[in-house]
């Protein structure tokens, strides 16, 4: 939807034109899963799918929120009365950003917000982060807060952790806030340092497909939190602050010190996935993008067998895509449904897509959504 249309809808709702219109993208993660809350490495890229917000500043303590995509009217809140974990459905995400900004001492005194989004929800493509980041960027501009993109991402993460109650890492918000068109974001989540890695798939005759299984996931249901707690328990057992401090070279020795089989599996996944991010970066820097395919498939096996966050539909995407000639594939995002990524030669993309669709039909699953992941721009004012 164009910014002009979103602005017009805002005016119809609130009776005046907005102060501006902003957009923030969803993301897909190429490699590095469940590593971000362990201070590890990730390699996401922004999608062309965005959440768009028309916003006006208010100075009377009133926050009004409206979504074009969800039935219901305007949600009106008092910024002084915002409380974490107080419910609120979708509105908790932008409201949480206002709360996090104010908690950090920033004088955000209210806003009128109208939102619409093309980021698929429940598909593991960070619709929540896009919603948080677009709100944070708009308020940063309107109230002249002067916050950097990483600072906005951290505050958006705090909104999701402390206000909404989802213990996510910072990857999604950083990808939405900081990604650049034509690049993947090599992010070190320990210090938020990052590098834009050229990722010109089309120029190399390649395509990265996103396959949305249509199986909805909800990270607030406890499974994600259980994995995070298990990783933290593993770090304590090994005497390190986070699993980032365990190198792949020392992994066998570390695993030998763990007696809990579940924690052992979680540690093995995180340490090996950090190493897979570094291998992927080295391959991309060497111009060997095709060789990334097997690393993706290896990562899926780790998510499936060690972290146990895959599902039958995600496993079928990987199996069917690779059997049809893909270079590699893996689930992406938090799992338990959501999406997979498939690296494929451009001329094989249609055949691989058809093979995945056929496999789903034969298994009695709903048809998946399949689209190319085009490395796109991060959050911006339109």
C-alpha positions in Angstrom: 0.0 0.0 0.0 1.3 3.4 -0.9 2.2 6.0 1.7 -0.4 8.3 0.2 -3.1 5.8 0.8 -2.0 5.1 4.3 -1.9 8.9 5.0 -5.4 9.3 3.5 -6.7 6.5 5.7 -5.1 8.1 8.8 -6.8 11.4 8.0 -10.2 9.7 7.6 -9.7 8.0 11.0 -8.3 10.9 13.0 -9.6 14.0 11.1 -6.2 15.5 10.2 -3.2 14.5 8.0 -0.4 12.6 9.8 2.9 14.2 10.6 4.6 11.5 8.5 4.6 7.9 7.2 7.2 5.3 8.0 7.9 1.7 7.0 9.8 -1.2 8.6 10.4 -4.6 7.0 10.0 -8.2 8.1 13.0 -10.3 7.8 14.1 -13.8 7.0 17.2 -15.3 8.6 19.6 -17.1 6.3 21.5 -18.9 9.1 22.1 -18.6 12.9 18.9 -19.6 14.8 18.4 -19.4 18.6 21.9 -17.8 18.8 20.9 -14.2 19.3 19.9 -14.5 23.0 23.2 -16.4 23.5 25.3 -13.4 22.4 26.0 -15.3 19.1 26.1 -14.6 15.4 23.1 -14.3 12.9 22.8 -13.5 9.2 19.3 -12.1 8.4 18.1 -10.0 5.5 15.2 -7.7 5.3 12.2 -8.6 3.1 10.3 -6.3 0.8 7.2 -7.0 3.0 6.7 -4.0 5.4 4.6 -2.6 8.1 3.7 1.0 7.3 2.7 3.5 10.0 1.1 6.9 9.6 1.8 8.8 12.8 1.2 12.1 14.4 2.7 13.4 17.6 0.5 14.1 20.6 1.5 15.9 23.8 -1.5 15.1 26.0 -0.6 11.6 27.2 -3.0 9.9 24.8 -2.0 7.0 22.6 -4.4 6.0 19.9 -3.7 2.9 17.8 -5.5 1.5 14.8 -4.7 -1.4 12.4 -6.2 -1.7 9.0 -5.6 -5.4 9.1 -7.4 -6.4 12.3 -11.1 -6.0 13.0 -11.9 -3.5 15.6 -11.8 0.2 16.1 -9.2 2.6 17.6 -7.5 1.4 20.7 -7.0 4.4 23.1 -4.5 4.2 25.9 -3.1 6.5 28.6 0.7 6.6 28.3 1.1 7.1 32.0 -1.0 4.0 32.7 0.8 1.5 30.4 1.7 -1.7 32.3 3.7 -4.7 31.1 1.9 -8.0 30.5 -1.5 -6.3 30.6 -2.8 -8.0 27.4 -4.0 -5.9 24.5 -3.3 -8.3 21.6 -1.6 -6.6 18.6 -1.7 -3.2 20.3 0.6 -4.4 23.0 3.5 -4.2 20.5 3.4 -0.5 19.7 2.2 0.3 23.2 5.2 -1.6 24.5 7.5 0.6 22.4 6.0 3.7 24.0 6.4 2.2 27.4 10.0 1.2 26.7 10.9 4.6 25.4 9.4 6.3 28.5 11.0 3.8 30.9 14.4 4.7 29.3 13.7 8.4 30.1 12.6 9.6 26.6 9.8 12.2 26.7 7.2 10.5 24.5 3.9 12.1 25.4 1.5 10.3 23.1 0.7 9.7 19.4 -2.0 8.8 16.9 -1.0 5.8 14.9 -2.5 4.0 11.9 -0.9 0.8 10.7 -1.1 -1.6 7.8 1.2 -4.5 7.0 2.2 -6.9 4.2 4.4 -9.0 6.5 2.8 -12.4 7.0 1.8 -13.1 10.6 2.8 -16.3 12.3 5.1 -17.2 9.5 8.4 -16.7 11.4 9.1 -13.5 9.4 9.1 -11.0 12.3 5.8 -9.2 11.8 6.1 -8.2 15.5 9.5 -6.7 15.1 8.4 -4.7 12.0 5.5 -3.4 14.1 7.8 -2.4 17.0 10.6 -0.9 14.8 8.3 1.2 12.7 6.7 2.6 15.8 10.1 3.3 17.4 11.5 5.0 14.3 8.4 7.3 13.9 8.5 8.3 17.6 12.3 8.9 17.4 11.7 11.3 14.5 8.6 13.0 15.9 10.0 13.6 19.4 13.6 14.3 18.2 15.0 11.6 20.5 18.2 11.2 18.4 18.5 7.5 19.0 20.6 5.3 16.7 19.2 2.3 14.8 20.8 -0.2 17.3 19.4 1.8 20.2 15.9 1.7 18.7 16.3 -2.1 18.1 17.2 -2.6 21.7 14.2 -0.7 22.9 11.9 -2.5 20.6 13.3 -5.8 21.9 12.7 -4.6 25.5 9.1 -3.9 24.5 8.7 -7.4 23.3 10.6 -9.0 26.3 9.3 -7.0 29.2 6.0 -5.6 28.0 4.6 -8.3 25.7 6.3 -11.1 27.5 8.2 -12.9 24.7 11.8 -13.6 25.6 13.2 -13.0 22.0 16.7 -12.0 21.2 17.6 -8.8 19.3 18.1 -10.2 15.8 14.6 -9.4 14.4 14.6 -5.8 15.5 18.2 -5.2 14.3 17.4 -6.7 10.9 14.3 -4.5 10.5 16.1 -1.4 11.7 19.5 -1.8 10.1 19.3 -3.9 6.9 20.3 -2.6 3.5 19.0 -3.4 0.1 21.1 -6.1 -1.7 22.8 -7.2 1.5 22.5 -9.6 4.4 23.3 -8.3 7.9 26.1 -10.1 9.7 25.3 -9.2 13.2 27.2 -9.9 16.4 24.5 -9.9 19.0 27.0 -9.5 21.9 27.9 -5.9 21.1 25.5 -5.2 18.1 28.4 -4.6 15.8 27.4 -5.5 12.2 28.6 -5.7 8.7 26.5 -5.4 5.5 27.4 -8.4 3.4 26.7 -8.1 -0.4 24.1 -10.7 -1.3 23.3 -10.4 -5.0 21.5 -13.6 -5.6 20.0 -12.6 -9.0 23.4 -11.6 -10.3 24.7 -15.1 -9.4 21.8 -16.9 -11.0 20.4 -17.9 -7.7 17.2 -17.4 -5.8 16.3 -17.7 -2.1 12.8 -19.0 -1.7 10.7 -18.5 1.4 8.2 -21.3 1.9 5.5 -20.3 4.4 4.0 -23.6 5.6 0.9 -21.9 6.8 1.4 -23.6 10.2 1.0 -20.8 12.7 3.4 -20.5 15.5 3.2 -18.5 18.7 6.5 -17.9 20.5 4.6 -16.8 23.6 3.4 -20.3 24.3 6.4 -21.4 26.4 8.4 -23.6 24.0 10.7 -20.7 23.0 11.2 -19.7 26.6 12.0 -23.3 27.6 14.8 -23.4 25.0 16.2 -20.1 26.2 16.2 -21.3 29.8 17.9 -24.5 28.8 20.6 -22.5 27.0 21.1 -20.3 30.0 21.3 -23.4 32.2 24.0 -24.9 29.9 26.0 -21.7 30.2 25.9 -21.8 34.0 26.9 -25.5 34.0 29.9 -24.7 31.8 30.9 -21.7 33.9 30.5 -19.1 31.1 28.3 -16.1 30.8 26.7 -17.1 27.6 27.2 -20.0 25.1 28.9 -17.5 22.8 32.0 -18.2 24.9 32.1 -21.8 23.9 34.0 -22.3 20.7 33.3 -25.0 18.1 36.8 -26.4 18.8 36.0 -26.8 22.5 32.5 -28.2 22.0 33.4 -31.9 22.5 35.0 -31.1 25.8 32.1 -28.9 26.9 29.5 -31.6 26.0 31.4 -34.1 28.0 30.8 -31.9 31.1 27.0 -31.9 30.7 24.8 -34.6 32.2 21.4 -33.4 31.2 20.7 -34.7 27.7 18.3 -31.9 26.8 20.7 -29.1 27.8 23.5 -31.0 26.0 21.5 -30.9 22.7 20.7 -27.2 23.1 24.3 -26.3 23.7 25.4 -28.4 20.7 23.0 -26.6 18.4 23.9 -23.1 19.5 27.7 -23.6 19.4 27.5 -25.4 16.0 25.1 -22.8 14.5 27.4 -20.0 15.5 30.1 -21.9 13.6 27.7 -22.3 10.6 27.2 -18.5 10.5 31.0 -18.0 10.3 31.3 -20.6 7.6 28.5 -19.0 5.6 30.2 -15.6 5.8 33.5 -17.0 4.7 31.8 -18.6 1.7 29.9 -15.4 0.7 33.1 -13.4 1.0 34.8 -15.9 -1.2 32.1 -15.7 -3.8 31.1 -19.3 -3.2 27.4 -18.7 -2.6 26.3 -22.1 -4.0 28.3 -23.8 -1.3 26.1 -22.2 1.4 23.3 -24.7 0.4 24.7 -27.7 2.3 25.3 -25.5 5.4 21.6 -24.6 5.4 20.6 -28.2 5.3 23.0 -29.1 8.1 21.5 -26.3 10.1 18.1 -27.7 9.6 19.2 -31.1 10.9 20.5 -29.4 14.1 17.3 -27.5 14.6 15.2 -30.6 14.0 17.3 -33.1 16.1 19.1 -31.1 18.7 16.8 -28.1 19.4 13.7 -29.9 18.3 11.8 -26.9 17.1 10.9 -28.1 13.6 7.7 -29.8 12.6 6.5 -32.3 9.9 5.7 -29.5 7.4 9.0 -27.8 7.7 10.9 -31.1 7.4 8.9 -31.9 4.3 9.9 -28.6 2.7 13.5 -29.4 3.2 13.2 -33.0 2.1 11.1 -32.2 -1.0 13.2 -29.2 -2.1 16.5 -30.9 -1.8 15.2 -34.0 -3.6 14.0 -31.7 -6.5 17.5 -30.2 -6.9 17.7 -27.3 -4.4 21.2 -26.4 -3.2 20.0 -26.5 0.4 17.2 -25.6 2.7 16.3 -25.1 6.4 13.6 -23.9 8.6 14.0 -20.2 9.6 12.7 -18.3 12.6 11.5 -19.7 15.9 10.0 -22.9 14.4 7.0 -25.0 15.5 5.6 -24.0 12.1 6.3 -20.8 10.1 8.7 -20.7 7.2 11.7 -22.4 5.6 14.3 -21.0 3.2 15.4 -22.8 0.1 18.6 -21.8 -1.9 18.1 -22.8 -5.5 19.5 -22.1 -9.0 17.1 -19.6 -10.7 16.3 -22.1 -13.5 15.3 -24.7 -10.9 13.1 -22.4 -8.8 9.8 -23.2 -10.5 10.5 -27.0 -10.5 11.5 -27.0 -6.8 8.5 -24.9 -5.9 6.2 -27.3 -7.7 7.8 -30.3 -6.0 7.2 -28.7 -2.6 3.6 -28.0 -3.5 3.1 -31.5 -4.7 4.6 -33.0 -1.6 2.3 -30.9 0.6 -0.8 -31.9 -1.5 0.2 -35.6 -1.2 0.6 -35.3 2.6 -2.8 -33.6 2.9 -1.4 -30.3 4.0 -2.7 -26.9 2.9 -0.8 -25.4 0.0 2.3 -23.5 1.2 3.0 -19.9 0.2 6.2 -19.6 -1.8 7.9 -16.3 -2.7 11.5 -15.1 -3.4 13.4 -13.4 -0.6 14.7 -10.2 -2.1 17.3 -8.5 0.2 15.6 -5.2 0.9 16.0 -1.9 2.7 15.5 -1.5 6.5 13.2 0.9 8.3 12.8 4.3 6.8 10.6 7.4 6.5 8.6 7.4 3.3 
